[in-house]
Amino acid sequence: GRCPMKHKGVEYTVARSTTPGVWKYEFRIGDQVRAGKTRTGINLLAIRRVQLQINRALNEVARKAMQ
């Protein structure tokens, strides 16, 4: 099921999809929602991959703010 988690102040969810080994994720930064899928058999790896996506998105927002 979906259990909201937080990483660097960003709330996100990771949920097992109907396809074995595929996880769906979603997070919001500001008014932009980002969603996707990652393929792994290990839930902790799926969570880590979403955290990396959040890090990239936060870095992108910070870069745009500096311009």
C-alpha positions as CSV (number, residue, x, y, z in Angstrom):
1,G,0.0,0.0,0.0
2,R,0.9,3.7,0.0
3,C,2.6,5.0,3.0
4,P,3.6,8.7,2.8
5,M,7.3,9.3,3.6
6,K,9.4,12.4,3.7
7,H,12.9,13.1,2.3
8,K,14.5,16.6,2.7
9,G,11.0,18.0,3.5
10,V,9.4,16.5,0.4
11,E,6.5,14.1,1.0
12,Y,6.5,11.2,-1.4
13,T,4.8,7.8,-1.8
14,V,6.1,4.5,-3.2
15,A,3.7,1.7,-4.0
16,R,4.0,-1.7,-5.5
17,S,2.3,-1.8,-8.9
18,T,0.3,-4.7,-10.4
19,T,3.4,-5.7,-12.4
20,P,5.9,-7.8,-10.3
21,G,9.1,-5.9,-9.6
22,V,7.7,-2.5,-10.6
23,W,7.1,0.3,-8.1
24,K,5.2,3.5,-8.7
25,Y,6.2,6.7,-7.0
26,E,4.9,10.3,-6.7
27,F,6.2,13.5,-5.1
28,R,5.4,17.2,-5.2
29,I,7.8,20.1,-5.2
30,G,5.9,23.4,-5.1
31,D,3.0,23.1,-7.5
32,Q,4.8,20.5,-9.7
33,V,3.9,16.8,-9.2
34,R,6.4,14.2,-10.4
35,A,5.4,10.6,-10.8
36,G,7.0,7.6,-12.4
37,K,8.0,3.9,-12.0
38,T,11.1,2.1,-11.1
39,R,11.9,-1.6,-11.6
40,T,13.4,-3.5,-8.7
41,G,12.5,-6.5,-6.5
42,I,13.6,-4.7,-3.3
43,N,11.4,-2.1,-1.7
44,L,14.2,-0.3,0.0
45,L,16.0,0.2,-3.3
46,A,12.8,1.6,-4.8
47,I,12.6,4.1,-2.0
48,R,16.3,5.1,-2.4
49,R,15.8,5.7,-6.1
50,V,12.9,8.0,-5.4
51,Q,15.0,9.9,-2.9
52,L,17.6,10.3,-5.6
53,Q,14.9,11.7,-7.9
54,I,13.9,14.1,-5.2
55,N,17.5,15.2,-4.8
56,R,17.8,15.9,-8.5
57,A,14.5,17.8,-8.6
58,L,15.6,20.0,-5.6
59,N,18.9,20.7,-7.2
60,E,17.2,21.7,-10.4
61,V,14.9,24.1,-8.5
62,A,17.9,25.6,-6.6
63,R,19.8,26.1,-9.9
64,K,16.8,27.9,-11.5
65,A,16.5,30.1,-8.4
66,M,20.1,31.2,-8.6
67,Q,19.8,32.4,-12.3
